[in-house]
Amino acid sequence: MLFYGGLVPGYILITELHLIDSIWTLVLPGALSWNSWFEGLIYMMDTKNYPLATFLQTVVVQQDFSKMSINPEDMENLSQRTVKAAQIFIGALPILLVYPFLQKYFVKGIVLGAVKE
């Protein structure tokens, strides 16, 4: 399913509230999740305001390297696997940096939800 049922009403609501190209656009529908690239693509008109997932999707799928400073000689040596590997690493980096500080809360939640007899 490419489009979900609330896409058109949500877009109309965002445009009526004049929140296009604003960070609050992504907070309102809950689009700040890691894999949510589509909301950033439809609600952000300026590419400078793209969230991380939308920026990485633009670079990999559309192969738009114009926003990055890469020498033309290096572009010839750049393979698609290298770009996808960089996307995976950059996408996972914020989670890897935050998780050690929040690990105790995850463990506490798992233990709290465990079945006790």
PyMOL CGO cylinders between C-alpha atoms (Angstrom):
from pymol import cmd
from pymol.cgo import CYLINDER

trace = [
    CYLINDER, 0.00, 0.00, 0.00, 1.69, 3.16, -1.19, 0.3, 1, 1, 1, 1, 1, 1,
    CYLINDER, 1.69, 3.16, -1.19, -0.69, 5.72, 0.29, 0.3, 1, 1, 1, 1, 1, 1,
    CYLINDER, -0.69, 5.72, 0.29, -2.47, 5.43, 3.60, 0.3, 1, 1, 1, 1, 1, 1,
    CYLINDER, -2.47, 5.43, 3.60, -6.00, 6.67, 4.28, 0.3, 1, 1, 1, 1, 1, 1,
    CYLINDER, -6.00, 6.67, 4.28, -5.04, 9.80, 6.17, 0.3, 1, 1, 1, 1, 1, 1,
    CYLINDER, -5.04, 9.80, 6.17, -2.57, 11.18, 3.65, 0.3, 1, 1, 1, 1, 1, 1,
    CYLINDER, -2.57, 11.18, 3.65, -4.85, 13.65, 1.84, 0.3, 1, 1, 1, 1, 1, 1,
    CYLINDER, -4.85, 13.65, 1.84, -6.70, 14.94, 4.95, 0.3, 1, 1, 1, 1, 1, 1,
    CYLINDER, -6.70, 14.94, 4.95, -3.38, 15.21, 6.78, 0.3, 1, 1, 1, 1, 1, 1,
    CYLINDER, -3.38, 15.21, 6.78, -1.82, 17.19, 3.95, 0.3, 1, 1, 1, 1, 1, 1,
    CYLINDER, -1.82, 17.19, 3.95, -4.84, 19.52, 3.80, 0.3, 1, 1, 1, 1, 1, 1,
    CYLINDER, -4.84, 19.52, 3.80, -4.61, 20.04, 7.58, 0.3, 1, 1, 1, 1, 1, 1,
    CYLINDER, -4.61, 20.04, 7.58, -0.89, 20.83, 7.39, 0.3, 1, 1, 1, 1, 1, 1,
    CYLINDER, -0.89, 20.83, 7.39, -1.39, 23.33, 4.56, 0.3, 1, 1, 1, 1, 1, 1,
    CYLINDER, -1.39, 23.33, 4.56, -4.35, 25.01, 6.31, 0.3, 1, 1, 1, 1, 1, 1,
    CYLINDER, -4.35, 25.01, 6.31, -2.27, 25.42, 9.47, 0.3, 1, 1, 1, 1, 1, 1,
    CYLINDER, -2.27, 25.42, 9.47, 0.56, 26.91, 7.33, 0.3, 1, 1, 1, 1, 1, 1,
    CYLINDER, 0.56, 26.91, 7.33, 3.04, 24.39, 8.66, 0.3, 1, 1, 1, 1, 1, 1,
    CYLINDER, 3.04, 24.39, 8.66, 4.58, 23.35, 5.33, 0.3, 1, 1, 1, 1, 1, 1,
    CYLINDER, 4.58, 23.35, 5.33, 8.39, 23.44, 5.56, 0.3, 1, 1, 1, 1, 1, 1,
    CYLINDER, 8.39, 23.44, 5.56, 8.36, 23.63, 9.36, 0.3, 1, 1, 1, 1, 1, 1,
    CYLINDER, 8.36, 23.63, 9.36, 9.70, 21.22, 11.98, 0.3, 1, 1, 1, 1, 1, 1,
    CYLINDER, 9.70, 21.22, 11.98, 6.23, 21.17, 13.55, 0.3, 1, 1, 1, 1, 1, 1,
    CYLINDER, 6.23, 21.17, 13.55, 4.97, 19.55, 10.37, 0.3, 1, 1, 1, 1, 1, 1,
    CYLINDER, 4.97, 19.55, 10.37, 6.86, 16.40, 11.29, 0.3, 1, 1, 1, 1, 1, 1,
    CYLINDER, 6.86, 16.40, 11.29, 5.85, 16.50, 14.95, 0.3, 1, 1, 1, 1, 1, 1,
    CYLINDER, 5.85, 16.50, 14.95, 2.09, 16.76, 14.21, 0.3, 1, 1, 1, 1, 1, 1,
    CYLINDER, 2.09, 16.76, 14.21, 1.65, 13.46, 12.29, 0.3, 1, 1, 1, 1, 1, 1,
    CYLINDER, 1.65, 13.46, 12.29, 4.35, 11.72, 14.33, 0.3, 1, 1, 1, 1, 1, 1,
    CYLINDER, 4.35, 11.72, 14.33, 6.77, 11.50, 11.43, 0.3, 1, 1, 1, 1, 1, 1,
    CYLINDER, 6.77, 11.50, 11.43, 9.93, 11.75, 13.49, 0.3, 1, 1, 1, 1, 1, 1,
    CYLINDER, 9.93, 11.75, 13.49, 10.53, 8.01, 13.40, 0.3, 1, 1, 1, 1, 1, 1,
    CYLINDER, 10.53, 8.01, 13.40, 13.71, 6.67, 11.82, 0.3, 1, 1, 1, 1, 1, 1,
    CYLINDER, 13.71, 6.67, 11.82, 12.11, 5.00, 8.81, 0.3, 1, 1, 1, 1, 1, 1,
    CYLINDER, 12.11, 5.00, 8.81, 9.65, 7.75, 8.02, 0.3, 1, 1, 1, 1, 1, 1,
    CYLINDER, 9.65, 7.75, 8.02, 11.11, 9.32, 4.89, 0.3, 1, 1, 1, 1, 1, 1,
    CYLINDER, 11.11, 9.32, 4.89, 7.86, 9.83, 2.97, 0.3, 1, 1, 1, 1, 1, 1,
    CYLINDER, 7.86, 9.83, 2.97, 6.39, 12.49, 5.28, 0.3, 1, 1, 1, 1, 1, 1,
    CYLINDER, 6.39, 12.49, 5.28, 9.56, 14.54, 5.06, 0.3, 1, 1, 1, 1, 1, 1,
    CYLINDER, 9.56, 14.54, 5.06, 9.40, 14.30, 1.29, 0.3, 1, 1, 1, 1, 1, 1,
    CYLINDER, 9.40, 14.30, 1.29, 5.81, 15.56, 0.97, 0.3, 1, 1, 1, 1, 1, 1,
    CYLINDER, 5.81, 15.56, 0.97, 5.77, 18.13, 3.80, 0.3, 1, 1, 1, 1, 1, 1,
    CYLINDER, 5.77, 18.13, 3.80, 9.19, 19.72, 3.29, 0.3, 1, 1, 1, 1, 1, 1,
    CYLINDER, 9.19, 19.72, 3.29, 9.66, 21.85, 0.20, 0.3, 1, 1, 1, 1, 1, 1,
    CYLINDER, 9.66, 21.85, 0.20, 13.17, 23.04, 1.00, 0.3, 1, 1, 1, 1, 1, 1,
    CYLINDER, 13.17, 23.04, 1.00, 15.76, 20.26, 0.87, 0.3, 1, 1, 1, 1, 1, 1,
    CYLINDER, 15.76, 20.26, 0.87, 17.69, 21.89, 3.73, 0.3, 1, 1, 1, 1, 1, 1,
    CYLINDER, 17.69, 21.89, 3.73, 14.84, 20.96, 6.09, 0.3, 1, 1, 1, 1, 1, 1,
    CYLINDER, 14.84, 20.96, 6.09, 14.73, 17.27, 5.19, 0.3, 1, 1, 1, 1, 1, 1,
    CYLINDER, 14.73, 17.27, 5.19, 14.91, 14.84, 8.11, 0.3, 1, 1, 1, 1, 1, 1,
    CYLINDER, 14.91, 14.84, 8.11, 17.73, 12.30, 8.08, 0.3, 1, 1, 1, 1, 1, 1,
    CYLINDER, 17.73, 12.30, 8.08, 15.72, 9.45, 6.54, 0.3, 1, 1, 1, 1, 1, 1,
    CYLINDER, 15.72, 9.45, 6.54, 14.41, 11.68, 3.73, 0.3, 1, 1, 1, 1, 1, 1,
    CYLINDER, 14.41, 11.68, 3.73, 17.86, 13.05, 2.96, 0.3, 1, 1, 1, 1, 1, 1,
    CYLINDER, 17.86, 13.05, 2.96, 19.36, 9.56, 2.81, 0.3, 1, 1, 1, 1, 1, 1,
    CYLINDER, 19.36, 9.56, 2.81, 16.50, 8.35, 0.60, 0.3, 1, 1, 1, 1, 1, 1,
    CYLINDER, 16.50, 8.35, 0.60, 17.08, 11.27, -1.77, 0.3, 1, 1, 1, 1, 1, 1,
    CYLINDER, 17.08, 11.27, -1.77, 20.79, 10.54, -2.01, 0.3, 1, 1, 1, 1, 1, 1,
    CYLINDER, 20.79, 10.54, -2.01, 20.44, 6.79, -2.53, 0.3, 1, 1, 1, 1, 1, 1,
    CYLINDER, 20.44, 6.79, -2.53, 17.30, 6.41, -4.64, 0.3, 1, 1, 1, 1, 1, 1,
    CYLINDER, 17.30, 6.41, -4.64, 17.53, 9.52, -6.76, 0.3, 1, 1, 1, 1, 1, 1,
    CYLINDER, 17.53, 9.52, -6.76, 21.34, 9.43, -6.74, 0.3, 1, 1, 1, 1, 1, 1,
    CYLINDER, 21.34, 9.43, -6.74, 21.41, 13.16, -6.15, 0.3, 1, 1, 1, 1, 1, 1,
    CYLINDER, 21.41, 13.16, -6.15, 24.94, 13.80, -4.92, 0.3, 1, 1, 1, 1, 1, 1,
    CYLINDER, 24.94, 13.80, -4.92, 24.77, 17.55, -5.63, 0.3, 1, 1, 1, 1, 1, 1,
    CYLINDER, 24.77, 17.55, -5.63, 24.19, 18.34, -1.94, 0.3, 1, 1, 1, 1, 1, 1,
    CYLINDER, 24.19, 18.34, -1.94, 27.44, 16.64, -1.02, 0.3, 1, 1, 1, 1, 1, 1,
    CYLINDER, 27.44, 16.64, -1.02, 30.96, 17.85, -1.72, 0.3, 1, 1, 1, 1, 1, 1,
    CYLINDER, 30.96, 17.85, -1.72, 32.43, 15.02, -3.80, 0.3, 1, 1, 1, 1, 1, 1,
    CYLINDER, 32.43, 15.02, -3.80, 35.12, 15.34, -6.45, 0.3, 1, 1, 1, 1, 1, 1,
    CYLINDER, 35.12, 15.34, -6.45, 34.06, 14.23, -9.94, 0.3, 1, 1, 1, 1, 1, 1,
    CYLINDER, 34.06, 14.23, -9.94, 36.98, 11.80, -10.04, 0.3, 1, 1, 1, 1, 1, 1,
    CYLINDER, 36.98, 11.80, -10.04, 35.73, 10.14, -6.85, 0.3, 1, 1, 1, 1, 1, 1,
    CYLINDER, 35.73, 10.14, -6.85, 32.24, 9.79, -8.31, 0.3, 1, 1, 1, 1, 1, 1,
    CYLINDER, 32.24, 9.79, -8.31, 33.57, 7.32, -10.88, 0.3, 1, 1, 1, 1, 1, 1,
    CYLINDER, 33.57, 7.32, -10.88, 34.90, 5.04, -8.13, 0.3, 1, 1, 1, 1, 1, 1,
    CYLINDER, 34.90, 5.04, -8.13, 31.74, 5.22, -6.02, 0.3, 1, 1, 1, 1, 1, 1,
    CYLINDER, 31.74, 5.22, -6.02, 29.66, 2.06, -6.20, 0.3, 1, 1, 1, 1, 1, 1,
    CYLINDER, 29.66, 2.06, -6.20, 26.01, 1.61, -5.25, 0.3, 1, 1, 1, 1, 1, 1,
    CYLINDER, 26.01, 1.61, -5.25, 26.98, -0.81, -2.46, 0.3, 1, 1, 1, 1, 1, 1,
    CYLINDER, 26.98, -0.81, -2.46, 29.23, 1.85, -0.93, 0.3, 1, 1, 1, 1, 1, 1,
    CYLINDER, 29.23, 1.85, -0.93, 26.42, 4.39, -0.92, 0.3, 1, 1, 1, 1, 1, 1,
    CYLINDER, 26.42, 4.39, -0.92, 23.97, 1.94, 0.66, 0.3, 1, 1, 1, 1, 1, 1,
    CYLINDER, 23.97, 1.94, 0.66, 26.52, 0.91, 3.30, 0.3, 1, 1, 1, 1, 1, 1,
    CYLINDER, 26.52, 0.91, 3.30, 27.07, 4.57, 4.17, 0.3, 1, 1, 1, 1, 1, 1,
    CYLINDER, 27.07, 4.57, 4.17, 23.29, 5.06, 4.39, 0.3, 1, 1, 1, 1, 1, 1,
    CYLINDER, 23.29, 5.06, 4.39, 22.96, 2.17, 6.84, 0.3, 1, 1, 1, 1, 1, 1,
    CYLINDER, 22.96, 2.17, 6.84, 25.81, 3.44, 8.99, 0.3, 1, 1, 1, 1, 1, 1,
    CYLINDER, 25.81, 3.44, 8.99, 24.61, 7.05, 9.07, 0.3, 1, 1, 1, 1, 1, 1,
    CYLINDER, 24.61, 7.05, 9.07, 21.03, 5.95, 9.79, 0.3, 1, 1, 1, 1, 1, 1,
    CYLINDER, 21.03, 5.95, 9.79, 22.12, 3.72, 12.68, 0.3, 1, 1, 1, 1, 1, 1,
    CYLINDER, 22.12, 3.72, 12.68, 24.66, 6.14, 14.18, 0.3, 1, 1, 1, 1, 1, 1,
    CYLINDER, 24.66, 6.14, 14.18, 22.19, 8.26, 16.23, 0.3, 1, 1, 1, 1, 1, 1,
    CYLINDER, 22.19, 8.26, 16.23, 20.65, 5.12, 17.72, 0.3, 1, 1, 1, 1, 1, 1,
    CYLINDER, 20.65, 5.12, 17.72, 24.07, 3.71, 18.57, 0.3, 1, 1, 1, 1, 1, 1,
    CYLINDER, 24.07, 3.71, 18.57, 25.06, 6.95, 20.29, 0.3, 1, 1, 1, 1, 1, 1,
    CYLINDER, 25.06, 6.95, 20.29, 21.85, 7.29, 22.36, 0.3, 1, 1, 1, 1, 1, 1,
    CYLINDER, 21.85, 7.29, 22.36, 21.20, 3.64, 23.28, 0.3, 1, 1, 1, 1, 1, 1,
    CYLINDER, 21.20, 3.64, 23.28, 23.96, 3.24, 25.94, 0.3, 1, 1, 1, 1, 1, 1,
    CYLINDER, 23.96, 3.24, 25.94, 22.45, 6.12, 27.93, 0.3, 1, 1, 1, 1, 1, 1,
    CYLINDER, 22.45, 6.12, 27.93, 18.89, 4.76, 27.69, 0.3, 1, 1, 1, 1, 1, 1,
    CYLINDER, 18.89, 4.76, 27.69, 19.72, 1.06, 28.11, 0.3, 1, 1, 1, 1, 1, 1,
    CYLINDER, 19.72, 1.06, 28.11, 18.77, 0.97, 31.78, 0.3, 1, 1, 1, 1, 1, 1,
    CYLINDER, 18.77, 0.97, 31.78, 15.22, 2.08, 30.92, 0.3, 1, 1, 1, 1, 1, 1,
    CYLINDER, 15.22, 2.08, 30.92, 14.87, -0.64, 28.26, 0.3, 1, 1, 1, 1, 1, 1,
    CYLINDER, 14.87, -0.64, 28.26, 16.04, -3.30, 30.71, 0.3, 1, 1, 1, 1, 1, 1,
    CYLINDER, 16.04, -3.30, 30.71, 13.72, -1.99, 33.41, 0.3, 1, 1, 1, 1, 1, 1,
    CYLINDER, 13.72, -1.99, 33.41, 10.76, -2.15, 30.99, 0.3, 1, 1, 1, 1, 1, 1,
    CYLINDER, 10.76, -2.15, 30.99, 11.60, -5.68, 29.92, 0.3, 1, 1, 1, 1, 1, 1,
    CYLINDER, 11.60, -5.68, 29.92, 11.89, -6.87, 33.50, 0.3, 1, 1, 1, 1, 1, 1,
    CYLINDER, 11.89, -6.87, 33.50, 8.68, -5.08, 34.47, 0.3, 1, 1, 1, 1, 1, 1,
    CYLINDER, 8.68, -5.08, 34.47, 6.77, -6.79, 31.64, 0.3, 1, 1, 1, 1, 1, 1,
    CYLINDER, 6.77, -6.79, 31.64, 8.14, -10.25, 32.36, 0.3, 1, 1, 1, 1, 1, 1,
    CYLINDER, 8.14, -10.25, 32.36, 5.80, -13.00, 33.54, 0.3, 1, 1, 1, 1, 1, 1,
    CYLINDER, 5.80, -13.00, 33.54, 6.27, -13.69, 37.23, 0.3, 1, 1, 1, 1, 1, 1,
    CYLINDER, 6.27, -13.69, 37.23, 5.08, -16.79, 39.03, 0.3, 1, 1, 1, 1, 1, 1,
]
cmd.load_cgo(trace, "trace")
